[in-house]
Amino acid sequence: MKDENSVTADTRLNDVNHGLDLTVTDNFDWRSKVIGVNVDGTPLITGQYTLST
């Protein structure tokens, strides 16, 4: 991943009752290479996360 890509953490309402948003500057090449999302080493299944622009 190139240095210009970084993730900005969601710091509000981080609990099981609220969604979590991670913001990145959109980059198709970077986004197209995301093959999954893990939380504490546990992979999330389809429907537990959304990638959007």
N, C-alpha and C positions, 0 to 999 in steps of 0.2 A: 504494500500500500504506500502511495506517495505521501510525503509529509503534509501536503495541503489538505488532506482528508483527516478530519478529527471529529470526535463525537462529543456533543455537549450533553451533560447529564441533566435529567429531570430532578429537581430538588424540592418539588412541592407534592404534598399528599402521597408520599410513597408508602402505601400499605395495600393489603389485599383487596380493599374496597375501591381502589382507584387505578386507572390505567397509568402506565409508565411511558413517557415519551422521550426518546433519544433523538436529538436533532443533529443532522449532518448537512453539509453543503452538498447538494445533489450532484452526483457524478455518475453517469450511466455505467461506465466501465467498472467502477467500484461496486455500485449497487447490483449489477448483473452477476457479480461473483459471490454474493452472499448466498450460501447454501443452507443456512439454518441459524437458529438462535439458541444459545445455551444460557441457563441461569444456574450459577454455582455448579457448573459441570454437568447439569442435567439438560438434555435437549428438549426444547418445546416442540409440541406437535402442531401440525397445520391447524389453524384456527385459534391458536394461543398467541399468535403475533401477526402483525400486518406490516408490510413494507410499503410505504407510499411516498409520493413526491409532492 
